[in-house]
Amino acid sequence: MCGIIGYIGNKVAVPILITGLKRLEYRGYDSAGIAVLEGGELRCLKAVGRIAALEQKLNGASPTGTIGIAHTRWATHGAPNEVNAHPHFDC
């Protein structure tokens, strides 16, 4: 089952979003991603597997923006891979 968490505030969004994703782990998922607004641009990172895999990708490359969204995905359509991981962009 998918899960989404968002944050807008004064704190760096990534730690808050990761904590939120971890609270959704019990629901089951196959991939996770995060998108944060930083310097007027969206920075997105995705990973297949557990939230820990996403945390490893973020290590040292974490966006410092204060607005973001994070998403877990359960593959009902398409293979569980980074291309199909959420969040998606249309352009």
PyMOL Python script that loads the backbone (N, CA, C, O; Angstrom):
from pymol import cmd

cmd.read_pdbstr("""\
ATOM      1  N   MET A   1       0.841  -1.170   0.000  1.00  0.00           N
ATOM      2  CA  MET A   1       0.000   0.000   0.000  1.00  0.00           C
ATOM      3  C   MET A   1       0.890   1.238   0.000  1.00  0.00           C
ATOM      4  O   MET A   1       1.896   1.273   0.708  1.00  0.00           O
ATOM      5  N   CYS A   2       0.542   2.234  -0.768  1.00  0.00           N
ATOM      6  CA  CYS A   2       1.325   3.464  -0.859  1.00  0.00           C
ATOM      7  C   CYS A   2       1.093   4.350   0.360  1.00  0.00           C
ATOM      8  O   CYS A   2       0.083   4.237   1.055  1.00  0.00           O
ATOM      9  N   GLY A   3       2.050   5.226   0.595  1.00  0.00           N
ATOM     10  CA  GLY A   3       1.933   6.205   1.661  1.00  0.00           C
ATOM     11  C   GLY A   3       2.627   7.490   1.256  1.00  0.00           C
ATOM     12  O   GLY A   3       3.670   7.458   0.602  1.00  0.00           O
ATOM     13  N   ILE A   4       2.055   8.620   1.641  1.00  0.00           N
ATOM     14  CA  ILE A   4       2.609   9.922   1.282  1.00  0.00           C
ATOM     15  C   ILE A   4       2.703  10.780   2.536  1.00  0.00           C
ATOM     16  O   ILE A   4       1.809  10.757   3.382  1.00  0.00           O
ATOM     17  N   ILE A   5       3.778  11.530   2.648  1.00  0.00           N
ATOM     18  CA  ILE A   5       3.938  12.494   3.724  1.00  0.00           C
ATOM     19  C   ILE A   5       4.525  13.765   3.123  1.00  0.00           C
ATOM     20  O   ILE A   5       5.362  13.704   2.223  1.00  0.00           O
ATOM     21  N   GLY A   6       4.090  14.897   3.616  1.00  0.00           N
ATOM     22  CA  GLY A   6       4.605  16.175   3.155  1.00  0.00           C
ATOM     23  C   GLY A   6       4.992  17.049   4.327  1.00  0.00           C
ATOM     24  O   GLY A   6       4.541  16.833   5.452  1.00  0.00           O
ATOM     25  N   TYR A   7       5.833  18.039   4.059  1.00  0.00           N
ATOM     26  CA  TYR A   7       6.241  18.983   5.101  1.00  0.00           C
ATOM     27  C   TYR A   7       6.486  20.356   4.493  1.00  0.00           C
ATOM     28  O   TYR A   7       7.127  20.483   3.450  1.00  0.00           O
ATOM     29  N   ILE A   8       5.969  21.376   5.159  1.00  0.00           N
ATOM     30  CA  ILE A   8       6.271  22.775   4.858  1.00  0.00           C
ATOM     31  C   ILE A   8       6.520  23.432   6.204  1.00  0.00           C
ATOM     32  O   ILE A   8       5.673  23.368   7.094  1.00  0.00           O
ATOM     33  N   GLY A   9       7.669  24.058   6.357  1.00  0.00           N
ATOM     34  CA  GLY A   9       7.967  24.698   7.639  1.00  0.00           C
ATOM     35  C   GLY A   9       9.305  25.393   7.619  1.00  0.00           C
ATOM     36  O   GLY A   9       9.816  25.758   6.559  1.00  0.00           O
ATOM     37  N   ASN A  10       9.870  25.575   8.797  1.00  0.00           N
ATOM     38  CA  ASN A  10      11.149  26.269   8.946  1.00  0.00           C
ATOM     39  C   ASN A  10      12.329  25.328   9.119  1.00  0.00           C
ATOM     40  O   ASN A  10      13.480  25.756   9.038  1.00  0.00           O
ATOM     41  N   LYS A  11      12.059  24.061   9.355  1.00  0.00           N
ATOM     42  CA  LYS A  11      13.124  23.074   9.556  1.00  0.00           C
ATOM     43  C   LYS A  11      13.496  22.425   8.232  1.00  0.00           C
ATOM     44  O   LYS A  11      12.718  22.461   7.278  1.00  0.00           O
ATOM     45  N   VAL A  12      14.680  21.834   8.172  1.00  0.00           N
ATOM     46  CA  VAL A  12      15.083  21.061   6.991  1.00  0.00           C
ATOM     47  C   VAL A  12      14.108  19.888   6.852  1.00  0.00           C
ATOM     48  O   VAL A  12      13.876  19.147   7.807  1.00  0.00           O
ATOM     49  N   ALA A  13      13.551  19.732   5.673  1.00  0.00           N
ATOM     50  CA  ALA A  13      12.461  18.779   5.454  1.00  0.00           C
ATOM     51  C   ALA A  13      12.896  17.313   5.475  1.00  0.00           C
ATOM     52  O   ALA A  13      12.142  16.466   5.955  1.00  0.00           O
ATOM     53  N   VAL A  14      14.082  16.990   4.972  1.00  0.00           N
ATOM     54  CA  VAL A  14      14.470  15.586   4.775  1.00  0.00           C
ATOM     55  C   VAL A  14      14.348  14.737   6.039  1.00  0.00           C
ATOM     56  O   VAL A  14      13.722  13.679   5.976  1.00  0.00           O
ATOM     57  N   PRO A  15      14.908  15.136   7.185  1.00  0.00           N
ATOM     58  CA  PRO A  15      14.777  14.269   8.365  1.00  0.00           C
ATOM     59  C   PRO A  15      13.323  14.038   8.786  1.00  0.00           C
ATOM     60  O   PRO A  15      12.972  12.949   9.239  1.00  0.00           O
ATOM     61  N   ILE A  16      12.494  15.049   8.639  1.00  0.00           N
ATOM     62  CA  ILE A  16      11.088  14.925   9.000  1.00  0.00           C
ATOM     63  C   ILE A  16      10.384  13.966   8.046  1.00  0.00           C
ATOM     64  O   ILE A  16       9.588  13.131   8.474  1.00  0.00           O
ATOM     65  N   LEU A  17      10.674  14.086   6.765  1.00  0.00           N
ATOM     66  CA  LEU A  17      10.064  13.205   5.767  1.00  0.00           C
ATOM     67  C   LEU A  17      10.507  11.755   5.947  1.00  0.00           C
ATOM     68  O   LEU A  17       9.690  10.840   5.840  1.00  0.00           O
ATOM     69  N   ILE A  18      11.771  11.544   6.214  1.00  0.00           N
ATOM     70  CA  ILE A  18      12.276  10.174   6.430  1.00  0.00           C
ATOM     71  C   ILE A  18      11.618   9.554   7.654  1.00  0.00           C
ATOM     72  O   ILE A  18      11.229   8.387   7.625  1.00  0.00           O
ATOM     73  N   THR A  19      11.492  10.323   8.727  1.00  0.00           N
ATOM     74  CA  THR A  19      10.815   9.822   9.927  1.00  0.00           C
ATOM     75  C   THR A  19       9.378   9.437   9.598  1.00  0.00           C
ATOM     76  O   THR A  19       8.889   8.404  10.055  1.00  0.00           O
ATOM     77  N   GLY A  20       8.707  10.259   8.812  1.00  0.00           N
ATOM     78  CA  GLY A  20       7.344   9.944   8.407  1.00  0.00           C
ATOM     79  C   GLY A  20       7.253   8.672   7.584  1.00  0.00           C
ATOM     80  O   GLY A  20       6.352   7.859   7.788  1.00  0.00           O
ATOM     81  N   LEU A  21       8.187   8.498   6.651  1.00  0.00           N
ATOM     82  CA  LEU A  21       8.200   7.265   5.849  1.00  0.00           C
ATOM     83  C   LEU A  21       8.408   6.038   6.729  1.00  0.00           C
ATOM     84  O   LEU A  21       7.777   5.002   6.516  1.00  0.00           O
ATOM     85  N   LYS A  22       9.286   6.154   7.710  1.00  0.00           N
ATOM     86  CA  LYS A  22       9.533   5.017   8.605  1.00  0.00           C
ATOM     87  C   LYS A  22       8.277   4.646   9.380  1.00  0.00           C
ATOM     88  O   LYS A  22       8.047   3.473   9.673  1.00  0.00           O
ATOM     89  N   ARG A  23       7.476   5.632   9.707  1.00  0.00           N
ATOM     90  CA  ARG A  23       6.226   5.359  10.417  1.00  0.00           C
ATOM     91  C   ARG A  23       5.203   4.666   9.515  1.00  0.00           C
ATOM     92  O   ARG A  23       4.249   4.066  10.010  1.00  0.00           O
ATOM     93  N   LEU A  24       5.394   4.744   8.213  1.00  0.00           N
ATOM     94  CA  LEU A  24       4.492   4.091   7.260  1.00  0.00           C
ATOM     95  C   LEU A  24       4.997   2.717   6.824  1.00  0.00           C
ATOM     96  O   LEU A  24       4.319   2.035   6.056  1.00  0.00           O
ATOM     97  N   GLU A  25       6.170   2.297   7.296  1.00  0.00           N
ATOM     98  CA  GLU A  25       6.762   1.039   6.827  1.00  0.00           C
ATOM     99  C   GLU A  25       5.873  -0.171   7.072  1.00  0.00           C
ATOM    100  O   GLU A  25       5.898  -1.118   6.286  1.00  0.00           O
ATOM    101  N   TYR A  26       5.101  -0.162   8.125  1.00  0.00           N
ATOM    102  CA  TYR A  26       4.251  -1.304   8.452  1.00  0.00           C
ATOM    103  C   TYR A  26       3.225  -1.596   7.359  1.00  0.00           C
ATOM    104  O   TYR A  26       2.681  -2.699   7.301  1.00  0.00           O
ATOM    105  N   ARG A  27       2.956  -0.624   6.499  1.00  0.00           N
ATOM    106  CA  ARG A  27       1.947  -0.768   5.456  1.00  0.00           C
ATOM    107  C   ARG A  27       2.440  -1.615   4.286  1.00  0.00           C
ATOM    108  O   ARG A  27       1.636  -2.108   3.494  1.00  0.00           O
ATOM    109  N   GLY A  28       3.754  -1.785   4.174  1.00  0.00           N
ATOM    110  CA  GLY A  28       4.320  -2.529   3.062  1.00  0.00           C
ATOM    111  C   GLY A  28       4.575  -1.627   1.868  1.00  0.00           C
ATOM    112  O   GLY A  28       3.783  -0.727   1.587  1.00  0.00           O
ATOM    113  N   TYR A  29       5.663  -1.859   1.171  1.00  0.00           N
ATOM    114  CA  TYR A  29       6.032  -1.057   0.007  1.00  0.00           C
ATOM    115  C   TYR A  29       7.210  -1.730  -0.665  1.00  0.00           C
ATOM    116  O   TYR A  29       7.805  -2.643  -0.093  1.00  0.00           O
ATOM    117  N   ASP A  30       7.564  -1.293  -1.883  1.00  0.00           N
ATOM    118  CA  ASP A  30       8.720  -1.859  -2.569  1.00  0.00           C
ATOM    119  C   ASP A  30       9.746  -0.806  -2.950  1.00  0.00           C
ATOM    120  O   ASP A  30      10.871  -1.140  -3.318  1.00  0.00           O
ATOM    121  N   SER A  31       9.365   0.470  -2.863  1.00  0.00           N
ATOM    122  CA  SER A  31      10.290   1.544  -3.200  1.00  0.00           C
ATOM    123  C   SER A  31       9.825   2.819  -2.504  1.00  0.00           C
ATOM    124  O   SER A  31       8.693   2.918  -2.029  1.00  0.00           O
ATOM    125  N   ALA A  32      10.732   3.786  -2.460  1.00  0.00           N
ATOM    126  CA  ALA A  32      10.402   5.054  -1.819  1.00  0.00           C
ATOM    127  C   ALA A  32      11.172   6.174  -2.505  1.00  0.00           C
ATOM    128  O   ALA A  32      12.229   5.956  -3.098  1.00  0.00           O
ATOM    129  N   GLY A  33      10.619   7.368  -2.408  1.00  0.00           N
ATOM    130  CA  GLY A  33      11.289   8.522  -2.985  1.00  0.00           C
ATOM    131  C   GLY A  33      10.964   9.772  -2.217  1.00  0.00           C
ATOM    132  O   GLY A  33      10.036   9.812  -1.408  1.00  0.00           O
ATOM    133  N   ILE A  34      11.746  10.792  -2.487  1.00  0.00           N
ATOM    134  CA  ILE A  34      11.609  12.064  -1.789  1.00  0.00           C
ATOM    135  C   ILE A  34      11.884  13.179  -2.786  1.00  0.00           C
ATOM    136  O   ILE A  34      12.776  13.063  -3.627  1.00  0.00           O
ATOM    137  N   ALA A  35      11.116  14.260  -2.690  1.00  0.00           N
ATOM    138  CA  ALA A  35      11.334  15.445  -3.522  1.00  0.00           C
ATOM    139  C   ALA A  35      11.301  16.658  -2.600  1.00  0.00           C
ATOM    140  O   ALA A  35      10.365  16.831  -1.819  1.00  0.00           O
ATOM    141  N   VAL A  36      12.324  17.491  -2.696  1.00  0.00           N
ATOM    142  CA  VAL A  36      12.444  18.666  -1.838  1.00  0.00           C
ATOM    143  C   VAL A  36      12.720  19.885  -2.705  1.00  0.00           C
ATOM    144  O   VAL A  36      13.538  19.841  -3.624  1.00  0.00           O
ATOM    145  N   LEU A  37      12.024  20.967  -2.399  1.00  0.00           N
ATOM    146  CA  LEU A  37      12.257  22.227  -3.090  1.00  0.00           C
ATOM    147  C   LEU A  37      13.469  22.903  -2.467  1.00  0.00           C
ATOM    148  O   LEU A  37      13.489  23.208  -1.275  1.00  0.00           O
ATOM    149  N   GLU A  38      14.470  23.128  -3.294  1.00  0.00           N
ATOM    150  CA  GLU A  38      15.718  23.721  -2.803  1.00  0.00           C
ATOM    151  C   GLU A  38      16.218  24.729  -3.832  1.00  0.00           C
ATOM    152  O   GLU A  38      16.501  24.369  -4.975  1.00  0.00           O
ATOM    153  N   GLY A  39      16.324  25.980  -3.427  1.00  0.00           N
ATOM    154  CA  GLY A  39      16.817  27.000  -4.337  1.00  0.00           C
ATOM    155  C   GLY A  39      15.962  27.165  -5.579  1.00  0.00           C
ATOM    156  O   GLY A  39      16.483  27.459  -6.654  1.00  0.00           O
ATOM    157  N   GLY A  40      14.657  26.981  -5.447  1.00  0.00           N
ATOM    158  CA  GLY A  40      13.755  27.136  -6.569  1.00  0.00           C
ATOM    159  C   GLY A  40      13.665  25.931  -7.493  1.00  0.00           C
ATOM    160  O   GLY A  40      12.947  25.975  -8.492  1.00  0.00           O
ATOM    161  N   GLU A  41      14.374  24.861  -7.180  1.00  0.00           N
ATOM    162  CA  GLU A  41      14.344  23.638  -7.991  1.00  0.00           C
ATOM    163  C   GLU A  41      13.964  22.445  -7.136  1.00  0.00           C
ATOM    164  O   GLU A  41      14.273  22.395  -5.946  1.00  0.00           O
ATOM    165  N   LEU A  42      13.282  21.474  -7.761  1.00  0.00           N
ATOM    166  CA  LEU A  42      12.959  20.239  -7.060  1.00  0.00           C
ATOM    167  C   LEU A  42      14.122  19.265  -7.166  1.00  0.00           C
ATOM    168  O   LEU A  42      14.601  18.973  -8.262  1.00  0.00           O
ATOM    169  N   ARG A  43      14.569  18.769  -6.030  1.00  0.00           N
ATOM    170  CA  ARG A  43      15.585  17.713  -5.999  1.00  0.00           C
ATOM    171  C   ARG A  43      14.884  16.437  -5.604  1.00  0.00           C
ATOM    172  O   ARG A  43      14.173  16.395  -4.600  1.00  0.00           O
ATOM    173  N   CYS A  44      15.082  15.391  -6.394  1.00  0.00           N
ATOM    174  CA  CYS A  44      14.387  14.130  -6.174  1.00  0.00           C
ATOM    175  C   CYS A  44      15.386  12.978  -6.096  1.00  0.00           C
ATOM    176  O   CYS A  44      16.312  12.880  -6.901  1.00  0.00           O
ATOM    177  N   LEU A  45      15.177  12.121  -5.119  1.00  0.00           N
ATOM    178  CA  LEU A  45      15.962  10.891  -4.991  1.00  0.00           C
ATOM    179  C   LEU A  45      14.996   9.751  -4.740  1.00  0.00           C
ATOM    180  O   LEU A  45      14.019   9.906  -4.008  1.00  0.00           O
ATOM    181  N   LYS A  46      15.270   8.596  -5.351  1.00  0.00           N
ATOM    182  CA  LYS A  46      14.418   7.417  -5.224  1.00  0.00           C
ATOM    183  C   LYS A  46      15.285   6.192  -4.962  1.00  0.00           C
ATOM    184  O   LYS A  46      16.465   6.161  -5.313  1.00  0.00           O
ATOM    185  N   ALA A  47      14.682   5.186  -4.342  1.00  0.00           N
ATOM    186  CA  ALA A  47      15.402   3.938  -4.093  1.00  0.00           C
ATOM    187  C   ALA A  47      14.417   2.781  -4.044  1.00  0.00           C
ATOM    188  O   ALA A  47      13.267   2.948  -3.637  1.00  0.00           O
ATOM    189  N   VAL A  48      14.871   1.626  -4.457  1.00  0.00           N
ATOM    190  CA  VAL A  48      14.099   0.392  -4.363  1.00  0.00           C
ATOM    191  C   VAL A  48      14.446  -0.263  -3.032  1.00  0.00           C
ATOM    192  O   VAL A  48      15.598  -0.242  -2.599  1.00  0.00           O
ATOM    193  N   GLY A  49      13.449  -0.839  -2.398  1.00  0.00           N
ATOM    194  CA  GLY A  49      13.686  -1.544  -1.137  1.00  0.00           C
ATOM    195  C   GLY A  49      13.285  -0.701   0.060  1.00  0.00           C
ATOM    196  O   GLY A  49      12.403   0.153  -0.027  1.00  0.00           O
ATOM    197  N   ARG A  50      13.939  -0.955   1.159  1.00  0.00           N
ATOM    198  CA  ARG A  50      13.589  -0.330   2.436  1.00  0.00           C
ATOM    199  C   ARG A  50      13.968   1.153   2.474  1.00  0.00           C
ATOM    200  O   ARG A  50      14.753   1.633   1.657  1.00  0.00           O
ATOM    201  N   ILE A  51      13.402   1.846   3.422  1.00  0.00           N
ATOM    202  CA  ILE A  51      13.690   3.268   3.618  1.00  0.00           C
ATOM    203  C   ILE A  51      15.187   3.466   3.857  1.00  0.00           C
ATOM    204  O   ILE A  51      15.736   4.506   3.494  1.00  0.00           O
ATOM    205  N   ALA A  52      15.843   2.492   4.455  1.00  0.00           N
ATOM    206  CA  ALA A  52      17.291   2.569   4.694  1.00  0.00           C
ATOM    207  C   ALA A  52      18.056   2.754   3.384  1.00  0.00           C
ATOM    208  O   ALA A  52      19.081   3.435   3.365  1.00  0.00           O
ATOM    209  N   ALA A  53      17.580   2.165   2.300  1.00  0.00           N
ATOM    210  CA  ALA A  53      18.242   2.329   0.994  1.00  0.00           C
ATOM    211  C   ALA A  53      18.127   3.776   0.527  1.00  0.00           C
ATOM    212  O   ALA A  53      19.073   4.318  -0.044  1.00  0.00           O
ATOM    213  N   LEU A  54      16.991   4.398   0.761  1.00  0.00           N
ATOM    214  CA  LEU A  54      16.813   5.806   0.419  1.00  0.00           C
ATOM    215  C   LEU A  54      17.701   6.677   1.303  1.00  0.00           C
ATOM    216  O   LEU A  54      18.302   7.639   0.826  1.00  0.00           O
ATOM    217  N   GLU A  55      17.783   6.347   2.571  1.00  0.00           N
ATOM    218  CA  GLU A  55      18.657   7.099   3.486  1.00  0.00           C
ATOM    219  C   GLU A  55      20.112   7.039   3.031  1.00  0.00           C
ATOM    220  O   GLU A  55      20.823   8.042   3.103  1.00  0.00           O
ATOM    221  N   GLN A  56      20.563   5.873   2.564  1.00  0.00           N
ATOM    222  CA  GLN A  56      21.941   5.740   2.086  1.00  0.00           C
ATOM    223  C   GLN A  56      22.190   6.651   0.894  1.00  0.00           C
ATOM    224  O   GLN A  56      23.248   7.272   0.798  1.00  0.00           O
ATOM    225  N   LYS A  57      21.220   6.738  -0.018  1.00  0.00           N
ATOM    226  CA  LYS A  57      21.370   7.619  -1.181  1.00  0.00           C
ATOM    227  C   LYS A  57      21.397   9.091  -0.759  1.00  0.00           C
ATOM    228  O   LYS A  57      22.080   9.905  -1.383  1.00  0.00           O
ATOM    229  N   LEU A  58      20.661   9.428   0.290  1.00  0.00           N
ATOM    230  CA  LEU A  58      20.601  10.800   0.774  1.00  0.00           C
ATOM    231  C   LEU A  58      21.853  11.194   1.549  1.00  0.00           C
ATOM    232  O   LEU A  58      22.166  12.379   1.658  1.00  0.00           O
ATOM    233  N   ASN A  59      22.562  10.222   2.082  1.00  0.00           N
ATOM    234  CA  ASN A  59      23.735  10.497   2.909  1.00  0.00           C
ATOM    235  C   ASN A  59      24.752  11.331   2.144  1.00  0.00           C
ATOM    236  O   ASN A  59      25.302  10.896   1.133  1.00  0.00           O
ATOM    237  N   GLY A  60      24.990  12.533   2.646  1.00  0.00           N
ATOM    238  CA  GLY A  60      25.955  13.414   2.012  1.00  0.00           C
ATOM    239  C   GLY A  60      25.396  14.214   0.852  1.00  0.00           C
ATOM    240  O   GLY A  60      26.054  15.130   0.359  1.00  0.00           O
ATOM    241  N   ALA A  61      24.174  13.878   0.401  1.00  0.00           N
ATOM    242  CA  ALA A  61      23.578  14.583  -0.731  1.00  0.00           C
ATOM    243  C   ALA A  61      22.184  15.088  -0.388  1.00  0.00           C
ATOM    244  O   ALA A  61      21.396  15.396  -1.282  1.00  0.00           O
ATOM    245  N   SER A  62      21.880  15.174   0.892  1.00  0.00           N
ATOM    246  CA  SER A  62      20.533  15.564   1.307  1.00  0.00           C
ATOM    247  C   SER A  62      20.238  17.011   0.971  1.00  0.00           C
ATOM    248  O   SER A  62      21.025  17.900   1.295  1.00  0.00           O
ATOM    249  N   PRO A  63      19.113  17.250   0.325  1.00  0.00           N
ATOM    250  CA  PRO A  63      18.684  18.623   0.103  1.00  0.00           C
ATOM    251  C   PRO A  63      18.415  19.313   1.439  1.00  0.00           C
ATOM    252  O   PRO A  63      18.035  18.655   2.408  1.00  0.00           O
ATOM    253  N   THR A  64      18.603  20.603   1.497  1.00  0.00           N
ATOM    254  CA  THR A  64      18.413  21.344   2.742  1.00  0.00           C
ATOM    255  C   THR A  64      17.147  22.196   2.723  1.00  0.00           C
ATOM    256  O   THR A  64      16.944  23.017   3.617  1.00  0.00           O
ATOM    257  N   GLY A  65      16.297  22.011   1.719  1.00  0.00           N
ATOM    258  CA  GLY A  65      15.071  22.779   1.617  1.00  0.00           C
ATOM    259  C   GLY A  65      14.104  22.482   2.748  1.00  0.00           C
ATOM    260  O   GLY A  65      14.222  21.471   3.440  1.00  0.00           O
ATOM    261  N   THR A  66      13.138  23.388   2.924  1.00  0.00           N
ATOM    262  CA  THR A  66      12.173  23.277   4.012  1.00  0.00           C
ATOM    263  C   THR A  66      10.768  22.913   3.525  1.00  0.00           C
ATOM    264  O   THR A  66       9.804  22.989   4.286  1.00  0.00           O
ATOM    265  N   ILE A  67      10.658  22.521   2.258  1.00  0.00           N
ATOM    266  CA  ILE A  67       9.393  22.076   1.674  1.00  0.00           C
ATOM    267  C   ILE A  67       9.657  20.770   0.930  1.00  0.00           C
ATOM    268  O   ILE A  67      10.565  20.699   0.101  1.00  0.00           O
ATOM    269  N   GLY A  68       8.864  19.735   1.226  1.00  0.00           N
ATOM    270  CA  GLY A  68       9.096  18.480   0.522  1.00  0.00           C
ATOM    271  C   GLY A  68       7.957  17.494   0.655  1.00  0.00           C
ATOM    272  O   GLY A  68       7.020  17.676   1.432  1.00  0.00           O
ATOM    273  N   ILE A  69       8.076  16.441  -0.135  1.00  0.00           N
ATOM    274  CA  ILE A  69       7.115  15.343  -0.128  1.00  0.00           C
ATOM    275  C   ILE A  69       7.899  14.037  -0.224  1.00  0.00           C
ATOM    276  O   ILE A  69       8.948  13.972  -0.864  1.00  0.00           O
ATOM    277  N   ALA A  70       7.375  13.007   0.419  1.00  0.00           N
ATOM    278  CA  ALA A  70       7.993  11.682   0.355  1.00  0.00           C
ATOM    279  C   ALA A  70       6.889  10.663   0.101  1.00  0.00           C
ATOM    280  O   ALA A  70       5.741  10.876   0.491  1.00  0.00           O
ATOM    281  N   HIS A  71       7.237   9.556  -0.552  1.00  0.00           N
ATOM    282  CA  HIS A  71       6.221   8.617  -1.015  1.00  0.00           C
ATOM    283  C   HIS A  71       6.775   7.204  -0.988  1.00  0.00           C
ATOM    284  O   HIS A  71       7.899   6.961  -1.428  1.00  0.00           O
ATOM    285  N   THR A  72       5.992   6.280  -0.475  1.00  0.00           N
ATOM    286  CA  THR A  72       6.312   4.856  -0.617  1.00  0.00           C
ATOM    287  C   THR A  72       5.359   4.273  -1.657  1.00  0.00           C
ATOM    288  O   THR A  72       4.236   4.750  -1.819  1.00  0.00           O
ATOM    289  N   ARG A  73       5.815   3.246  -2.354  1.00  0.00           N
ATOM    290  CA  ARG A  73       5.030   2.652  -3.440  1.00  0.00           C
ATOM    291  C   ARG A  73       4.971   1.148  -3.292  1.00  0.00           C
ATOM    292  O   ARG A  73       5.966   0.502  -2.964  1.00  0.00           O
ATOM    293  N   TRP A  74       3.800   0.600  -3.536  1.00  0.00           N
ATOM    294  CA  TRP A  74       3.608  -0.840  -3.661  1.00  0.00           C
ATOM    295  C   TRP A  74       3.242  -1.103  -5.118  1.00  0.00           C
ATOM    296  O   TRP A  74       2.224  -0.609  -5.602  1.00  0.00           O
ATOM    297  N   ALA A  75       4.062  -1.873  -5.814  1.00  0.00           N
ATOM    298  CA  ALA A  75       3.905  -2.056  -7.260  1.00  0.00           C
ATOM    299  C   ALA A  75       2.649  -2.856  -7.587  1.00  0.00           C
ATOM    300  O   ALA A  75       2.590  -4.070  -7.391  1.00  0.00           O
ATOM    301  N   THR A  76       1.659  -2.146  -8.084  1.00  0.00           N
ATOM    302  CA  THR A  76       0.486  -2.821  -8.639  1.00  0.00           C
ATOM    303  C   THR A  76       0.545  -2.785 -10.156  1.00  0.00           C
ATOM    304  O   THR A  76      -0.053  -3.630 -10.821  1.00  0.00           O
ATOM    305  N   HIS A  77       1.260  -1.814 -10.707  1.00  0.00           N
ATOM    306  CA  HIS A  77       1.479  -1.702 -12.151  1.00  0.00           C
ATOM    307  C   HIS A  77       2.942  -1.339 -12.362  1.00  0.00           C
ATOM    308  O   HIS A  77       3.433  -0.376 -11.774  1.00  0.00           O
ATOM    309  N   GLY A  78       3.627  -2.088 -13.182  1.00  0.00           N
ATOM    310  CA  GLY A  78       5.030  -1.822 -13.455  1.00  0.00           C
ATOM    311  C   GLY A  78       5.938  -2.462 -12.417  1.00  0.00           C
ATOM    312  O   GLY A  78       5.541  -2.713 -11.279  1.00  0.00           O
ATOM    313  N   ALA A  79       7.146  -2.711 -12.836  1.00  0.00           N
ATOM    314  CA  ALA A  79       8.132  -3.379 -11.981  1.00  0.00           C
ATOM    315  C   ALA A  79       8.567  -2.475 -10.830  1.00  0.00           C
ATOM    316  O   ALA A  79       8.555  -1.252 -10.962  1.00  0.00           O
ATOM    317  N   PRO A  80       8.950  -3.074  -9.703  1.00  0.00           N
ATOM    318  CA  PRO A  80       9.488  -2.276  -8.602  1.00  0.00           C
ATOM    319  C   PRO A  80      10.931  -1.859  -8.918  1.00  0.00           C
ATOM    320  O   PRO A  80      11.871  -2.611  -8.658  1.00  0.00           O
ATOM    321  N   ASN A  81      11.093  -0.680  -9.470  1.00  0.00           N
ATOM    322  CA  ASN A  81      12.420  -0.157  -9.782  1.00  0.00           C
ATOM    323  C   ASN A  81      12.416   1.354  -9.589  1.00  0.00           C
ATOM    324  O   ASN A  81      11.370   1.937  -9.304  1.00  0.00           O
ATOM    325  N   GLU A  82      13.569   1.994  -9.740  1.00  0.00           N
ATOM    326  CA  GLU A  82      13.661   3.431  -9.495  1.00  0.00           C
ATOM    327  C   GLU A  82      12.866   4.253 -10.499  1.00  0.00           C
ATOM    328  O   GLU A  82      12.349   5.314 -10.150  1.00  0.00           O
ATOM    329  N   VAL A  83      12.757   3.788 -11.728  1.00  0.00           N
ATOM    330  CA  VAL A  83      11.975   4.519 -12.730  1.00  0.00           C
ATOM    331  C   VAL A  83      10.512   4.603 -12.303  1.00  0.00           C
ATOM    332  O   VAL A  83       9.878   5.645 -12.473  1.00  0.00           O
ATOM    333  N   ASN A  84       9.974   3.522 -11.753  1.00  0.00           N
ATOM    334  CA  ASN A  84       8.582   3.494 -11.347  1.00  0.00           C
ATOM    335  C   ASN A  84       8.349   4.005  -9.927  1.00  0.00           C
ATOM    336  O   ASN A  84       7.206   4.227  -9.530  1.00  0.00           O
ATOM    337  N   ALA A  85       9.420   4.192  -9.163  1.00  0.00           N
ATOM    338  CA  ALA A  85       9.285   4.702  -7.801  1.00  0.00           C
ATOM    339  C   ALA A  85       8.693   6.104  -7.824  1.00  0.00           C
ATOM    340  O   ALA A  85       8.857   6.838  -8.799  1.00  0.00           O
ATOM    341  N   HIS A  86       8.023   6.462  -6.780  1.00  0.00           N
ATOM    342  CA  HIS A  86       7.408   7.781  -6.659  1.00  0.00           C
ATOM    343  C   HIS A  86       8.305   8.677  -5.814  1.00  0.00           C
ATOM    344  O   HIS A  86       9.118   8.155  -5.052  1.00  0.00           O
ATOM    345  N   PRO A  87       8.200   9.964  -5.910  1.00  0.00           N
ATOM    346  CA  PRO A  87       7.252  10.738  -6.694  1.00  0.00           C
ATOM    347  C   PRO A  87       7.662  10.816  -8.171  1.00  0.00           C
ATOM    348  O   PRO A  87       8.842  10.741  -8.514  1.00  0.00           O
ATOM    349  N   HIS A  88       6.649  10.967  -9.032  1.00  0.00           N
ATOM    350  CA  HIS A  88       6.863  11.103 -10.472  1.00  0.00           C
ATOM    351  C   HIS A  88       6.830  12.567 -10.868  1.00  0.00           C
ATOM    352  O   HIS A  88       6.246  13.396 -10.170  1.00  0.00           O
ATOM    353  N   PHE A  89       7.455  12.877 -11.979  1.00  0.00           N
ATOM    354  CA  PHE A  89       7.423  14.222 -12.556  1.00  0.00           C
ATOM    355  C   PHE A  89       6.890  14.117 -13.968  1.00  0.00           C
ATOM    356  O   PHE A  89       7.108  13.105 -14.635  1.00  0.00           O
ATOM    357  N   ASP A  90       6.195  15.145 -14.441  1.00  0.00           N
ATOM    358  CA  ASP A  90       5.642  15.086 -15.781  1.00  0.00           C
ATOM    359  C   ASP A  90       6.471  15.867 -16.795  1.00  0.00           C
ATOM    360  O   ASP A  90       6.122  15.898 -17.976  1.00  0.00           O
ATOM    361  N   CYS A  91       7.539  16.485 -16.370  1.00  0.00           N
ATOM    362  CA  CYS A  91       8.354  17.230 -17.335  1.00  0.00           C
ATOM    363  C   CYS A  91       9.814  17.225 -16.900  1.00  0.00           C
ATOM    364  O   CYS A  91      10.664  17.800 -17.581  1.00  0.00           O
TER     365      CYS A  91
END
""", "prot")
cmd.dss("prot")
cmd.show_as("cartoon", "prot")
cmd.util.cbc("prot")
cmd.orient("prot")
